[in-house]
């Protein structure tokens, strides 16, 4: 019996160690289907039980970030077949429109916007935590203790963030987007951005900070401001990762003309942030990206982290090369030295593609949810949210097994 068990274990290890390259794609949300104009700002996680969860902002309007929007989720047990979409974020009572959005004609009474659902897997308790925003001025927390079958009634935690106003008088605020992280200490962490709402789309100028919990979501605290407009031009959507030395890395979107992602470090994810520096290897077309750990020593043979975004340096407007670049060519990069270098870069979607989020399964399978395509005759921004499922063998052309 022991010999048989050992033989089975060896066979299973051999099969996993020498797996064939695998790459599969599934469209999980499609524009103008399901009662919504389009779906944007995705997030994806693999729960403590191995369930894959995909989240999105479901937008009734073909316009921008304001207007009637809901948060929808789909579940998958295998990363290939998916449940029907369902709403997972709703607050009771009247929701007042954001005044800065009203002033710019972006919002109207009754057009409630739910945004930036940030899931955080708790590997100690098994729970799934989440924070999200309403009208870009109220922040809520919810959780699931049954593998995302149900979610608790959301609890408002905006008061925690009011303290920022002494340093930065924000009028619009948002967590994430994408997934948050749990640090080795157990701390739950998500980046956030905030704006005085005077500039474009009521999202500019802006600052970046963090929100965290040290008691499995029971209470939340605000971290120190990381960087504000002036040091970087309009820093906003930011990605968190814990390095193997325990530091917390933030990978920051911004609108500076250098068009490279900015990186800052803290010993604990709450304060003492280093001055952001530009990563010359990571193009910044001005778009959300994604960052996640794939493996670490000694549990695995190597330290690996993944990064995804539109790897594009082509300006949207050739007359203004310092402006936003085209959102296309979503690619995944792999680093073996904690983001110091990125020797692997694999294109997932060469065409129009934008926001994305990464997740990793317990078997090392990689999941990338990303915006793909633009309908040619409609005003919608994104045609599909697609989940790509692939392994290291595909990502590295067989060089890493």
Phi, psi and omega in degrees: 000314179298321180296319180296317179297318180295318179298319179295320179296316179298317180296318180295319179296317180298319181295318180287325183289333183236045180290150176285152175304134182229130174214121179226150178230142176222128173281119184257340174218142181227134180304143177065022173238148177076014177090010181235150180291319177193173185233132184219176172052069184279161169217152179213141174217160168249122185288174179298336179267359177094007178280137179266129181238129178243130182239155179204157164276120178263114191253123178289327182264150176277003183277218188268220189278351182255168183104186184292117179219141177240165174254121179245155179224146169234143182249150176215135176273342185230002182076004183238321178249143192230145175289169175293149178295147173213153181285139181231006180217118179205132178249149182276156175088175181288136177249119181276141178294155179287123183302323181290330176287322176299317182298330180264005180071024182267340187226166177208154181304136178090347180265073187287132179250125171256131187223161163049063175284116185249103178278144178226117180279129178260103184281351177271316182264342184086356182285161169247117177263158176204143170237150179206169182240153175234126180058023179052026174215004175227137183241135184233154176238140173218169179208160174232135177247012179230040175061041175070018172290320177221159177234146179291160175302128182299143178246129181283133180235021182302325182304328179300328186267353178298331181299337178297334187299336177293334179256328186207112189278075186288149174237342175228142183210149178206144173271160175062225003275188186089193182274153169265183184229157167251125180280168179300332178287348186100348181300133172267136190216135169223140170290164173213159171232155178216155185218150172285350171076012183276336187263200186307129176062017182060021179246004185225151352293174188212162177229161177236141177209195179224159176232135186213160177224135178252008181226042175057040173090358180294318176225157182230149180229154177265141175271177177289152174297134183273308184198147180236166174305133186119307173285314166237152177280113176049061174295142184212251189298123194230147185248133180256151174203141174267122177285163182293341177273004177095346177290155175256126179260132169249131178249116200248129168284146178199177183241023178293146185292350179290338176056047171226143179300146178256147184229135177226153183233150174220153179287339187220359180083000182246329183197181180067037185289139177285158175297128181300141175237158181271136174268107186297340183272349185249101178297147179235094178283004189074081183195156171298150172228194179212147183217135180203153173275133174267318182200162176213153172283151000271000181297332180233174182286336184214158167277131179221134168231152184242146176224139178224140169189176175289108181278082188222134176240016181269117182298144173297321180238109182303335180285345181227073184296342179280350181279192179301143175265165183296140175271099183202167172064045175303127186225158177243131178249155181230132178238140177254358184232039174062038174086008176287323175222158181229079187287343182247131174218117183237127179284130176261318182220101183290337182276200179303124182195147189223247184301148180208165173210146184249148171217158179229131179277168180297340178268006181087357178296141183254138178237130177234118172259133186208154176282137186216128171080157176225124176302134187285335186243018182231166179272359181292151182276326191226134180274316183229151155255121187242139173256120172262134180240120185207166182245174179300324181301319178290315184300323185254012182056038176085359182284334181239121181236000000 
